[in-house]
Amino acid sequence: MLDNRLLRDDPQAVADRLKKKRYEFPLVEFESLEASRKSVQERTEQLRSERNRISKAIGQAKREGADAAALMQEAEQVAGELDGLSGELERVQGGLENLLLAVPNLPDDSVPKGTDEADNRLEKTWGEPPAVNDQQPDHVTLTEQGGIDFGAASKIAGARFAVLRGAYAQLQRALTQFMLNTHTVEHGYQEVYVPYLVNATSLRGTGQLPKMEEDLFKLQGEHPYYLAPTAEVPVTNLLRDEILSEAELPLRYVCHSPCFRSEAGSYGRDTRGMIRQHQFEKVELVQATTPEQSWEALEALTRHAELILEKLELPYRRMTLCGGDLSFASAKTYDLEVWLPGQNAYREISSCSNFLDFQARRLQARFRRGEGKGRPELLHTLNGSALAVGRTLVAVVENYQQPDGAIAIPGVLQPYMGGREVIEAGSW
């Protein structure tokens, strides 16, 4: 959520900056609500002052034995008006809160202008994509003997699910363990295990509600839970209503979890294979820092994700998302895109974002500087996938395919695969 003071000081400037995200700030509605709030609060203060004056006058009249009936009637009228104003203020503030919950974060000045992914800015490339021919098989063709079974998943659940068997199930587990071990041992993250179900308060805190409810799976029944769309939600909510000491920062969490998304609005896109699924797994990085550290933290977090790709020797590139492609809560995002020979294209495998204090304001996630005696300040939060496990598996299968259709196992994963070096063609 944006800072109210920023909006009150210069709402037009906020509206202008949000245009980079292709968002039209409801300036007229905001200014109307804000004028009502200010008017109600000013009148409330006047009546409270009047109530205090009358109360003193009543007390003095009683001490002097004078008739206080008229003053008491006046006091009742003031109290009645105050009650009415209290309800009006609650209504106006509720309107302002609902308006602000729908307003995205401001994009950083370094975010390029643009409308969609075609306008994203290339920052770097790593590795040399292998030569691709017209008959280059993708991961679906390479595993059609049953290692990745989409037919079985469709029977069990429906479209956009997968069943992994044998070596491919082991490969997914190996990737997960490799990522977790790298981030905990080499990058200094604390591993956490969190619920897969979250409540609406948690989703509002990280920005998925109310704007993106259509992309969520909501449970029906006694408990109004949602399936977590990403571990970002439960992990970041560990900070909700907490006041940390500056000495505890930065916090670095890593979490492996399944993710559940309805993929509303993406029908017809990436329907083949494992690229866009309703259920998938990620290893998620979450950081909380002081405001002074957050941009440095974004570079570090993104680099931690890149190192996973480099250890796997998978060609990738880093892109800065343009304003039109930026998510609701993000101030700046780097996408890492891995090379997929089966598509002859780079595809997103990680998004690393700095939210500044946008999530923390919703969460009331704060810290105190120095000795901890000062006023609490809002944390800055960040997160990124390091990596999306299913897409990494796809990248390994397609980049490590051999001329005979076998899949070589990257060296860093072989210890997690019991020393296995290859998945033979047609086997699993």
Disulfide bonds with the S-S distance in Angstrom:
none
